[in-house]
Amino acid sequence: MNRPSGKNRFPITRRKFLKTSFMGASAMALAACGNAAAPTAAPAKPTEAAKPAVTAAPAGALRIAINGVNARADTFKKIGAAFEAKNPGVKVEWVA
């Protein structure tokens, strides 16, 4: 096989360059000439403000594992107590 080496390993001829350029320009021109999206109707004004969805209060147990941080256990327990105060249905359980 006779393969080109060095700088001209993948030679591009003037004909290839013009053909590729023409194809790219044609594709862009066709894309630009496409139909514009039809305008949509303005949304109707709501008569009443939207109400937020009512969600059930969380309930259950939250298990938290503490590994090798016994010095900070009191801090974590305070954080857990504050979480339980804000979420009355949730019990924080500490796993050592």
C-alpha positions as CSV (number, residue, x, y, z in Angstrom):
1,M,0.0,0.0,0.0
2,N,1.1,3.4,-0.7
3,R,0.3,5.6,2.3
4,P,1.3,9.2,2.6
5,S,3.4,10.0,5.6
6,G,4.4,13.1,7.5
7,K,2.5,16.4,7.0
8,N,0.2,15.1,4.2
9,R,-1.1,11.9,6.0
10,F,-4.7,13.1,5.6
11,P,-4.5,15.4,2.5
12,I,-7.5,17.5,1.7
13,T,-8.0,18.6,-1.8
14,R,-9.5,21.8,-2.9
15,R,-12.4,19.8,-4.3
16,K,-13.1,18.1,-1.0
17,F,-12.9,21.4,0.9
18,L,-15.3,23.1,-1.4
19,K,-17.7,20.2,-1.4
20,T,-17.7,20.0,2.4
21,S,-18.1,23.8,2.8
22,F,-21.0,23.8,0.3
23,M,-22.8,21.0,2.1
24,G,-22.4,22.7,5.5
25,A,-23.6,26.1,4.1
26,S,-26.5,24.4,2.5
27,A,-27.5,22.6,5.7
28,M,-27.4,25.9,7.6
29,A,-29.4,27.7,5.0
30,L,-32.1,25.1,5.0
31,A,-32.2,25.1,8.8
32,A,-32.6,28.9,8.8
33,C,-35.4,28.8,6.3
34,G,-37.5,26.3,8.3
35,N,-41.0,27.3,9.6
36,A,-41.1,29.4,12.7
37,A,-43.0,28.0,15.6
38,A,-46.5,29.2,15.8
39,P,-47.2,31.7,18.7
40,T,-49.1,30.2,21.6
41,A,-52.1,31.8,23.2
42,A,-51.5,33.8,26.3
43,P,-52.3,31.8,29.4
44,A,-55.6,32.8,31.1
45,K,-55.3,34.8,34.3
46,P,-56.0,32.7,37.3
47,T,-59.0,33.8,39.4
48,E,-57.5,32.5,42.6
49,A,-53.9,32.2,43.7
50,A,-52.5,28.7,43.5
51,K,-52.4,27.0,46.9
52,P,-49.3,25.0,47.9
53,A,-49.8,21.3,48.0
54,V,-50.6,19.9,51.4
55,T,-48.1,17.3,52.4
56,A,-48.3,14.9,55.3
57,A,-46.0,15.5,58.2
58,P,-43.0,13.1,58.2
59,A,-43.3,10.3,60.6
60,G,-41.1,7.3,61.6
61,A,-37.5,6.8,62.8
62,L,-34.4,8.3,61.5
63,R,-31.3,6.2,62.2
64,I,-28.0,7.9,62.2
65,A,-24.7,6.0,62.6
66,I,-21.8,7.7,64.4
67,N,-18.5,6.2,63.7
68,G,-15.4,7.2,65.6
69,V,-16.7,10.6,66.7
70,N,-17.5,10.0,70.4
71,A,-16.0,13.4,71.3
72,R,-18.8,15.0,69.2
73,A,-21.6,12.8,70.3
74,D,-23.2,15.5,72.5
75,T,-23.2,17.9,69.6
76,F,-24.9,15.4,67.3
77,K,-27.5,14.6,70.0
78,K,-28.3,18.3,70.4
79,I,-28.8,18.5,66.6
80,G,-31.0,15.4,66.8
81,A,-33.1,16.9,69.6
82,A,-33.6,20.1,67.6
83,F,-34.7,18.0,64.5
84,E,-37.2,16.1,66.7
85,A,-38.6,19.4,68.0
86,K,-39.2,20.7,64.5
87,N,-40.5,17.3,63.2
88,P,-42.7,15.9,66.0
89,G,-43.5,12.6,64.2
90,V,-39.9,11.7,63.7
91,K,-37.7,9.9,66.3
92,V,-33.9,10.2,65.9
93,E,-32.1,7.0,66.8
94,W,-28.3,6.9,67.2
95,V,-26.4,3.8,66.2
96,A,-22.9,3.4,67.4
